[in-house]
């Protein structure tokens, strides 16, 4: 990613989302969140897919409260929540004994 930027390529929401998803799926949720914040700091607006992969990673790591915070962020910003997002959230809540 850094090499891509150094060589003049411009990232976009899709590229950030793929990288965030890679971090989240490999258990590096902190790196996924850091990259999400970098994305926002650089002026990109995450879409529901971006937030979905973060929520999925958080839920798989037992961090349901943080996932719920992102859910509220999406609602506040008027993003249409998709089935993957809801599925991850329900799974995380279930594993946490909250439903």
N, CA and C atoms as a LAMMPS dump frame, in Angstrom:
ITEM: TIMESTEP
0
ITEM: NUMBER OF ATOMS
297
ITEM: BOX BOUNDS ff ff ff
-5.0000000000000000e+02 5.0000000000000000e+02
-5.0000000000000000e+02 5.0000000000000000e+02
-5.0000000000000000e+02 5.0000000000000000e+02
ITEM: ATOMS id mol type element x y z
1 1 1 N 0.824 -1.187 0
2 1 2 C 0 0 0
3 1 3 C 0.871 1.254 0
4 2 1 N 1.838 1.277 0.896
5 2 2 C 2.727 2.445 0.962
6 2 3 C 3.539 2.587 -0.324
7 3 1 N 3.988 1.454 -0.879
8 3 2 C 4.721 1.509 -2.146
9 3 3 C 3.835 2.035 -3.266
10 4 1 N 2.596 1.634 -3.277
11 4 2 C 1.644 2.081 -4.283
12 4 3 C 1.507 3.605 -4.225
13 5 1 N 1.396 4.147 -3.028
14 5 2 C 1.26 5.591 -2.851
15 5 3 C 2.544 6.307 -3.259
16 6 1 N 3.695 5.752 -2.86
17 6 2 C 4.985 6.369 -3.218
18 6 3 C 5.169 6.44 -4.725
19 7 1 N 4.637 5.453 -5.434
20 7 2 C 4.783 5.421 -6.891
21 7 3 C 3.741 6.276 -7.607
22 8 1 N 2.915 6.979 -6.829
23 8 2 C 1.988 7.922 -7.428
24 8 3 C 0.565 7.433 -7.605
25 9 1 N 0.288 6.192 -7.24
26 9 2 C -1.083 5.697 -7.341
27 9 3 C -1.915 6.311 -6.228
28 10 1 N -3.141 6.591 -6.539
29 10 2 C -4.047 7.194 -5.555
30 10 3 C -4.983 6.119 -5.008
31 11 1 N -5.062 5.997 -3.684
32 11 2 C -6.017 5.039 -3.117
33 11 3 C -7.443 5.571 -3.268
34 12 1 N -8.392 4.667 -3.131
35 12 2 C -9.8 5.061 -3.123
36 12 3 C -10.504 4.246 -2.043
37 13 1 N -11.801 4.453 -1.892
38 13 2 C -12.557 3.758 -0.847
39 13 3 C -12.453 2.242 -1.009
40 14 1 N -12.553 1.754 -2.234
41 14 2 C -12.496 0.306 -2.47
42 14 3 C -11.156 -0.282 -2.04
43 15 1 N -10.065 0.403 -2.36
44 15 2 C -8.738 -0.097 -1.979
45 15 3 C -8.582 -0.103 -0.464
46 16 1 N -8.982 0.989 0.166
47 16 2 C -8.926 1.029 1.627
48 16 3 C -9.758 -0.098 2.236
49 17 1 N -10.95 -0.314 1.707
50 17 2 C -11.837 -1.343 2.256
51 17 3 C -11.221 -2.728 2.15
52 18 1 N -10.601 -3.031 1.033
53 18 2 C -9.952 -4.339 0.856
54 18 3 C -8.824 -4.51 1.873
55 19 1 N -8.046 -3.466 2.075
56 19 2 C -6.945 -3.546 3.044
57 19 3 C -7.467 -3.669 4.47
58 20 1 N -8.486 -2.892 4.793
59 20 2 C -9.092 -2.976 6.124
60 20 3 C -9.644 -4.373 6.363
61 21 1 N -10.294 -4.931 5.355
62 21 2 C -10.849 -6.28 5.456
63 21 3 C -9.736 -7.303 5.689
64 22 1 N -8.634 -7.14 4.991
65 22 2 C -7.499 -8.054 5.186
66 22 3 C -6.978 -8.027 6.612
67 23 1 N -6.824 -6.83 7.145
68 23 2 C -6.394 -6.711 8.546
69 23 3 C -7.415 -7.354 9.48
70 24 1 N -8.684 -7.033 9.281
71 24 2 C -9.735 -7.544 10.17
72 24 3 C -9.806 -9.066 10.126
73 25 1 N -9.743 -9.637 8.924
74 25 2 C -9.845 -11.092 8.787
75 25 3 C -8.641 -11.821 9.372
76 26 1 N -7.502 -11.152 9.403
77 26 2 C -6.315 -11.803 9.963
78 26 3 C -6.186 -11.554 11.467
79 27 1 N -7.204 -10.917 12.053
80 27 2 C -7.203 -10.696 13.494
81 27 3 C -6.529 -9.411 13.93
82 28 1 N -6.071 -8.625 12.989
83 28 2 C -5.409 -7.354 13.297
84 28 3 C -6.426 -6.214 13.295
85 29 1 N -7.367 -6.285 14.216
86 29 2 C -8.463 -5.321 14.246
87 29 3 C -7.943 -3.922 14.542
88 30 1 N -6.942 -3.806 15.396
89 30 2 C -6.379 -2.48 15.701
90 30 3 C -5.828 -1.822 14.44
91 31 1 N -5.118 -2.603 13.618
92 31 2 C -4.591 -2.064 12.362
93 31 3 C -5.727 -1.702 11.412
94 32 1 N -6.782 -2.497 11.409
95 32 2 C -7.944 -2.199 10.571
96 32 3 C -8.562 -0.866 10.974
97 33 1 N -8.699 -0.654 12.267
98 33 2 C -9.289 0.589 12.768
99 33 3 C -8.366 1.774 12.485
100 34 1 N -7.07 1.573 12.662
101 34 2 C -6.113 2.646 12.356
102 34 3 C -6.209 3.057 10.886
103 35 1 N -6.318 2.055 10.015
104 35 2 C -6.416 2.354 8.587
105 35 3 C -7.745 3.039 8.259
106 36 1 N -8.813 2.656 8.938
107 36 2 C -10.103 3.328 8.76
108 36 3 C -9.969 4.808 9.127
109 37 1 N -9.319 5.092 10.245
110 37 2 C -9.147 6.486 10.664
111 37 3 C -8.222 7.252 9.712
112 38 1 N -7.22 6.572 9.208
113 38 2 C -6.338 7.213 8.215
114 38 3 C -7.136 7.558 6.97
115 39 1 N -7.967 6.628 6.547
116 39 2 C -8.814 6.833 5.375
117 39 3 C -9.664 8.098 5.555
118 40 1 N -10.282 8.201 6.711
119 40 2 C -11.139 9.355 7.011
120 40 3 C -10.294 10.632 7.074
121 41 1 N -9.137 10.556 7.724
122 41 2 C -8.249 11.715 7.841
123 41 3 C -7.788 12.214 6.472
124 42 1 N -7.678 11.301 5.515
125 42 2 C -7.232 11.672 4.17
126 42 3 C -8.394 12.128 3.279
127 43 1 N -9.579 12.234 3.887
128 43 2 C -10.703 12.806 3.169
129 43 3 C -11.624 11.825 2.468
130 44 1 N -11.417 10.543 2.684
131 44 2 C -12.287 9.541 2.082
132 44 3 C -13.453 9.253 3.014
133 45 1 N -14.605 9.012 2.433
134 45 2 C -15.8 8.719 3.223
135 45 3 C -16.081 7.216 3.16
136 46 1 N -15.908 6.506 4.272
137 46 2 C -16.175 5.062 4.27
138 46 3 C -17.63 4.795 3.918
139 47 1 N -17.844 3.709 3.192
140 47 2 C -19.216 3.322 2.872
141 47 3 C -19.646 2.189 3.799
142 48 1 N -20.847 1.695 3.585
143 48 2 C -21.378 0.653 4.47
144 48 3 C -20.539 -0.624 4.397
145 49 1 N -19.941 -0.894 3.254
146 49 2 C -19.096 -2.09 3.132
147 49 3 C -17.851 -1.93 4.004
148 50 1 N -17.269 -0.745 3.998
149 50 2 C -16.095 -0.485 4.831
150 50 3 C -16.434 -0.711 6.304
151 51 1 N -17.539 -0.114 6.738
152 51 2 C -17.939 -0.288 8.13
153 51 3 C -18.305 -1.739 8.43
154 52 1 N -18.872 -2.442 7.46
155 52 2 C -19.244 -3.849 7.653
156 52 3 C -18.036 -4.713 7.955
157 53 1 N -16.944 -4.488 7.237
158 53 2 C -15.764 -5.327 7.472
159 53 3 C -15.134 -5.011 8.825
160 54 1 N -15.21 -3.749 9.253
161 54 2 C -14.708 -3.39 10.584
162 54 3 C -15.568 -4.045 11.661
163 55 1 N -16.876 -3.932 11.512
164 55 2 C -17.808 -4.524 12.483
165 55 3 C -17.618 -6.038 12.547
166 56 1 N -17.449 -6.674 11.41
167 56 2 C -17.234 -8.117 11.377
168 56 3 C -15.972 -8.485 12.161
169 57 1 N -14.898 -7.755 11.929
170 57 2 C -13.654 -8.022 12.65
171 57 3 C -13.796 -7.798 14.15
172 58 1 N -14.475 -6.726 14.518
173 58 2 C -14.691 -6.452 15.942
174 58 3 C -15.502 -7.557 16.604
175 59 1 N -16.584 -7.953 15.956
176 59 2 C -17.447 -8.996 16.526
177 59 3 C -16.721 -10.326 16.65
178 60 1 N -15.918 -10.672 15.666
179 60 2 C -15.178 -11.933 15.727
180 60 3 C -14.129 -11.917 16.843
181 61 1 N -13.776 -10.72 17.289
182 61 2 C -12.802 -10.584 18.373
183 61 3 C -13.462 -10.202 19.691
184 62 1 N -14.781 -10.382 19.777
185 62 2 C -15.505 -10.156 21.022
186 62 3 C -15.662 -8.697 21.421
187 63 1 N -15.473 -7.801 20.497
188 63 2 C -15.539 -6.367 20.785
189 63 3 C -16.88 -5.789 20.302
190 64 1 N -17.947 -6.323 20.876
191 64 2 C -19.297 -6.013 20.426
192 64 3 C -19.677 -4.56 20.701
193 65 1 N -19.26 -4.022 21.829
194 65 2 C -19.613 -2.63 22.154
195 65 3 C -19.062 -1.672 21.102
196 66 1 N -17.833 -1.904 20.675
197 66 2 C -17.25 -1.062 19.63
198 66 3 C -18.001 -1.247 18.315
199 67 1 N -18.395 -2.482 18.032
200 67 2 C -19.165 -2.746 16.813
201 67 3 C -20.487 -1.982 16.852
202 68 1 N -21.119 -1.963 18.009
203 68 2 C -22.376 -1.211 18.154
204 68 3 C -22.155 0.285 17.961
205 69 1 N -21.003 0.784 18.383
206 69 2 C -20.678 2.196 18.155
207 69 3 C -20.613 2.503 16.661
208 70 1 N -19.987 1.601 15.896
209 70 2 C -19.921 1.802 14.446
210 70 3 C -21.307 1.69 13.813
211 71 1 N -22.13 0.808 14.346
212 71 2 C -23.514 0.702 13.881
213 71 3 C -24.228 2.045 14.06
214 72 1 N -24.059 2.643 15.221
215 72 2 C -24.682 3.948 15.484
216 72 3 C -24.112 5.031 14.578
217 73 1 N -22.823 4.975 14.307
218 73 2 C -22.196 5.929 13.385
219 73 3 C -22.825 5.821 12.005
220 74 1 N -23.023 4.596 11.544
221 74 2 C -23.643 4.388 10.227
222 74 3 C -25.062 4.936 10.203
223 75 1 N -25.821 4.655 11.244
224 75 2 C -27.191 5.159 11.308
225 75 3 C -27.2 6.684 11.325
226 76 1 N -26.333 7.276 12.11
227 76 2 C -26.252 8.728 12.219
228 76 3 C -25.925 9.365 10.87
229 77 1 N -25.066 8.691 10.091
230 77 2 C -24.655 9.207 8.78
231 77 3 C -25.591 8.799 7.651
232 78 1 N -26.671 8.109 7.992
233 78 2 C -27.669 7.759 6.992
234 78 3 C -27.271 6.647 6.04
235 79 1 N -26.304 5.821 6.437
236 79 2 C -25.899 4.704 5.583
237 79 3 C -26.91 3.57 5.695
238 80 1 N -27.247 2.975 4.581
239 80 2 C -28.171 1.83 4.561
240 80 3 C -27.392 0.589 4.994
241 81 1 N -27.777 0.031 6.12
242 81 2 C -27.087 -1.148 6.665
243 81 3 C -27.425 -2.364 5.815
244 82 1 N -26.384 -3.128 5.443
245 82 2 C -26.611 -4.31 4.603
246 82 3 C -26.705 -5.585 5.448
247 83 1 N -27.042 -6.676 4.786
248 83 2 C -27.248 -7.943 5.497
249 83 3 C -25.967 -8.462 6.141
250 84 1 N -24.814 -8.238 5.517
251 84 2 C -23.551 -8.683 6.104
252 84 3 C -23.32 -7.966 7.442
253 85 1 N -23.614 -6.683 7.462
254 85 2 C -23.451 -5.882 8.668
255 85 3 C -24.33 -6.441 9.779
256 86 1 N -25.626 -6.623 9.479
257 86 2 C -26.554 -7.153 10.482
258 86 3 C -26.152 -8.553 10.933
259 87 1 N -25.746 -9.389 9.998
260 87 2 C -25.351 -10.753 10.331
261 87 3 C -24.16 -10.766 11.295
262 88 1 N -23.16 -9.941 11.017
263 88 2 C -21.988 -9.854 11.893
264 88 3 C -22.375 -9.373 13.281
265 89 1 N -23.221 -8.363 13.318
266 89 2 C -23.652 -7.793 14.596
267 89 3 C -24.467 -8.8 15.41
268 90 1 N -25.386 -9.482 14.765
269 90 2 C -26.204 -10.484 15.462
270 90 3 C -25.334 -11.634 15.965
271 91 1 N -24.398 -12.074 15.137
272 91 2 C -23.491 -13.145 15.549
273 91 3 C -22.666 -12.712 16.764
274 92 1 N -22.13 -11.502 16.711
275 92 2 C -21.336 -10.996 17.832
276 92 3 C -22.151 -10.848 19.105
277 93 1 N -23.368 -10.332 18.974
278 93 2 C -24.246 -10.189 20.138
279 93 3 C -24.617 -11.55 20.722
280 94 1 N -24.856 -12.516 19.839
281 94 2 C -25.184 -13.862 20.291
282 94 3 C -24.041 -14.49 21.064
283 95 1 N -22.84 -14.37 20.537
284 95 2 C -21.675 -14.941 21.22
285 95 3 C -21.395 -14.26 22.55
286 96 1 N -21.804 -12.989 22.643
287 96 2 C -21.609 -12.246 23.893
288 96 3 C -22.759 -12.479 24.874
289 97 1 N -23.732 -13.317 24.47
290 97 2 C -24.867 -13.607 25.339
291 97 3 C -25.828 -12.446 25.495
292 98 1 N -25.878 -11.601 24.482
293 98 2 C -26.711 -10.404 24.571
294 98 3 C -28.042 -10.541 23.849
295 99 1 N -28.253 -11.678 23.172
296 99 2 C -29.564 -11.923 22.553
297 99 3 C -29.972 -13.362 22.795
